[in-house]
Structures are given as structure tokens and as C-alpha cells.
């Protein structure tokens, strides 16, 4: 099972950079490859999530969706919820602790001293996506997980840790992250899955180059970033807040437009003492 991701606080500078990136995205152009007839860049069979819909974030464990939920996100180890729009969570840019030994040693990012570069919050080594050859090799494995999502009947995939480059001590770049995401997007679209940008507001302006269709955000209300994602993805945004303040802030400005839920940070299941779910 994928570990639930806690939101990493944004700086004011990061939010400003994200807004500027979206503002100039039309000037940058798109390098995501051939487009289909409607100009969307994705196969006609790819279905996007509804806007402003009831949402539940269940990556910590599947359970029957509450009444009114139309969109649910679950870990790739779980099955989709019948009759709903289902998003499949995949940890795409880092190696989870239990899987570390199964990755080829040269695909784990190392510093100049040969030490693994670790996301200390989750004890996860970053994957080395610095060269086209390595990106292809990492993508081959992640795309296998995406195949599993498609085979189970999910509608979309949520590749986590797009922002790993910010924890790489300068070894990875935004260009590396975008190029790797584009590989995942092409494969997801070929399997008739939509693909989400997870957090990383500063790269929202690159959504077309990365081939991304919608956004899954954590605490965009708390950190006043919802507008960046709403503009970049035409309101196709599902947002998880972890505090009452964040939920209130998100709903006050975006309550009729985005899909918003409050969850506990452990994304626990009903019956757990930590379980929290609220929509207003």
C-alpha cells in the first residue's frame, strides 16, 4: 500500500512562482507530442473527473464511500469503487521503504559521495531520472503499476512526488520531472486513463508539456494555491485539506467549483480513532 502523503508547506515565493508559471504558460507552448482531433492531447476514450463533485481520499485504505461521493482516490493495491470516478494512487518519483531493495542500485539517486538522497519525511530514496535512458527504465516499472490500475478499472492515475526535485539537493531539475511525467502521461493515455498533477503548483504552467489532465492537491486552501490549479486545469481539481481552517478557506472561494474534502493526515479508515472526514 502506498504511504499517505502529508502536504509540504509552501513558501510565498513558491506560490508567486507558480502563479507566474501559469500566466506565461500560453507563451511557452506545448511539447507533449501529437494531439488528437479535439486538440486535448489525449485519446477520446480518456474520461476526466467531474467538476465540483463530492470527493473522498482513501489512499490509506479503501472503505464504502460516504453518501454524495462521486470521485474517490485509492491506492493501487486496492480496487476501484463501483459506479464512481476512481483515481489510482501511485508513488512514482520515490522508492517506498519496503520496495527499496527491489530497485536497481543505479536508479536510486545518489549524491557526489555515493550516498542515497532520501526524502527524510518518508524515508524514501529519490529515483534517478536525470537522463533519458534512466527515465525510460524507471518509467517502465511505474508504467507497469499504471497498467495494473487500468486493468482493475480505474479511470485515472495520481503519480505522487512530482516535486521530488525540490528535495534532491539540486541533482534533479524541473525539466527532469516534467520529462519523466510526460513518459507516464503518454502511457496512461494509451491505457485510456486520465492523469493528475499531484501538488507542485510551481509546475502547473507546464501541464501541457507534461501531458496532465487535472490536479490532485493537498491544502491548496490552507496555502492559498487553489487559484493556481483552478486556472491551469479549468477547475478540474480535487483538493484534500487537513485542517478546519483549510477546509473553510477552500470552500469560501472554491466551494462550488472544485472537489474538496477534509481528511485526517493519516488518511485513516472509519473506525480508527484518528479518522476525520468533513466537507463543510
N, C-alpha and C positions, 0 to 999 in steps of 0.2 A: 504494500500500500504506500502511496506517496505521502510524504510528510506534509501536514498543513503548513502553509507559508504565512508567517507573520509579516505585516507591512513594514517596510524600512522607511523611516521618516525622510521626508523630502525637505530640501532647503529652499529658501525663497529664490536663490539663484537658479536652482534646478527647475523650479516652476516657470520662471521667466524664460529660461532657455527652451523649455517645452513649448511655451506659447509662441515664441518666435519661430520655432521649427515648423509649427503648424501653419503660421502665417505665410511662410515662404515656400511651403511645400508645392504649391501650384507652379512656382517658377523652377523648381528643381527637376520636375518631370518624373517619369516612371521608367524603371529599368527592370520590371518584373517579368518580362517575356511577352509572348504573343497573347493577344486578347481575343475573347470570343465576340460574337456579333453584337451583344448589347454593351460592349465596352467595359464590362465589370472586371475583366481579367480572371474570371473563374468560370468553370463549367456551369451550364444552365441547371444541372442537377443539384448543385450546391444550394442548400436552404439556409438562410440567415435567421438568427433568432428574432422573435417579435420585439418591438419596442415597448418600453414601459410596462412590462409584464411582471406578474408575480414570480419571484425567483427564490431558490434555495441553494445554499452552498454546502455540499455534503462530501467534500473530499476527505473528511476524517472518518467516514463510514456511512454507508447507504441506509436509509430508512424511508418509510412511506411518506411521500411529500405532503406537506400540510395543504389544506383546502386553499384554492386560489392560485397555487403554484402552476406556472406554465413552462418555466425554464429551470433546469436543475443541472448542477455540475457535480460529477462524481469522479473518483479515482479510476484509473484504467483497469484496476483489478476488480472493480465492481461492474455490474450490468446496468444498462440504462433503465429509466423509469418508464413503464408503458404509457403511451399516449402523450408524452411531454416532449419538449425540445431538450435534448440531452447533450451536455458538453463533457468531454473526456479529458481529465487532468493527466498531464504527462510532465515529469521533471526532465526537461530537455537539455539544459545547459550545464548541469552539475550531476555528479555521481552520488547517489544516496549511499549512506554508510554500508548498508547490507550488500550493495552491488559493487562496491569499490574494487574488490579483488577480481571481479569478472571483466573489468575494462582493461584493454591492453595498456601497459605502463606508459607508452609514448602518447596515449590520448588523454592522459591526465596532465593538466597544466603544471609546469614546474618553473621556479624562478632560476636565476643565473647560478645558484648554488645547488641546483638539482632538487630543492625541496618542493613538495606539493604546495600549490596555492589553494588554501582552504577557505570556504565560507564558514567562519567561526560560529555563526548563529546556529547552523545546522550540521556542523562537522562534515561538510560535503566538499570534496575536491572539485574544482572547476574543470570542465572539459576543454581540451586544447583545440580551438577552432581557428588558429592563426593562419593556416594555409588552405588553399582549395582542396588539396589531397586529404588533409586531416578532416576538414569539414565534411567531405564526402563519406569518409569512414565513420565518423560519429553519426552523421545523418542516416547511414544505412541501418544502424541499430535503433535509433529513435524512430525512424520510419517503420520499422518492424512493430514497434508499440502502437504507432498510428494505425497500422494495418489491423491490429487487434481491436482497436476502438471501432474501426469501420466494420469489421466482421461481427462485432457484438450489436451493431445497430445504432451507435451514437450518431448524432447529427453534426457534431463539431468537435474540435480538439483545442485544448488550452495548454500550450507549451510554456512551462514556468521557467523563471530565472533568465528571461531575456536581458535583464540588467546585470548579469554576472560580470560583464566587462568593467563595471564600476567597482568591483571587488577584486580585480585582477592585478593590482599594483602597476597598472599601466601596460601590462603584457597583451591584453586584448583591447580592441577598439570598437567604437560603434559600427564601423564598416564591417568588422568581423561578425558582429552579432547580426547585422542586417543580412549579410550574405548567407549566413547559416540559416536564419529564419526563412529566407527565400527558398532554400532547398526543402525545408519542411513544408512550406506552403504549397509548393508545386506537387509534392507527393500527396498531401492532404486533399487538394483539389482533384487530383487524379482518382482518389478514392471517394470522391463526392462528399467530402467533409469540408465545412467551413472551418476557418482557423482564427483564433483570437490572439490579439496582443495582450500580454499579461503585464499590467503596470507599465513602467518605463515611459512615463509621459514625455520625456525628453526626445524619444524617438517616434512620437506619434506622427510627425511630419514625414516620416519615411514609410508610412503604412503601405503605399502602393509598391515601392521598391521591394518591400518585404513580402508583399502578397497577402496582407492581412485584411480580414473582413469585418471584425468587430473587436470590442475590448472587454476584458475582464479586469476590473480594478479593485484594489483594496484601499479603502479610506480616502477616496477622492473627495468626499465631503469634508472629512476631517482636515485635509491638507489643501482644500480649495483648488483641486485639479480637475473636477468633473467637466468644466467647460472645455478644457483642452481635448479630452477624449470625445466629448459630445460633438465638437466641431470636426474633429478628424474622422469620426466614424458615423456621422449623421445620426446621432442619438442611439446607435446600436451599442449600448454599453450596459453591462451588468456589473453592479458595484456591491462590494461587501464592506460594511462598516463594523468596527469592533467596539464602539462606544456610543452611548446615547447621544452625546453631542454631535458626533459624526453623522449619525442617522438623521438627526434633526436638521443639520446643515445641508445634507444631501437632498432630503425631501423638500426643504423650504424652497430651493431653487430648481430642483430637477425632478420633483416627485411625480409629475405626470408624463415625463419624457424618458427617463432611464429606469432600468430594472434594479431595485435597491432592496437590500436586506441587511439587518444586523445579525451577526453571529458572534459566538464566543471565540476567542483567539485559538483555542484548541480545535475548533470546528468539530465539537463532540456530538454524540448522538443523544436523542431523547432518553431520559432515564439516568443520564450522567449528572452529577451534582454541578458540573461546570456548564451544562447546556444552556445556551441562550439563543433565542431566535425572536426577532421582532421586525415589523415592517412599518410601524408608526409609533 
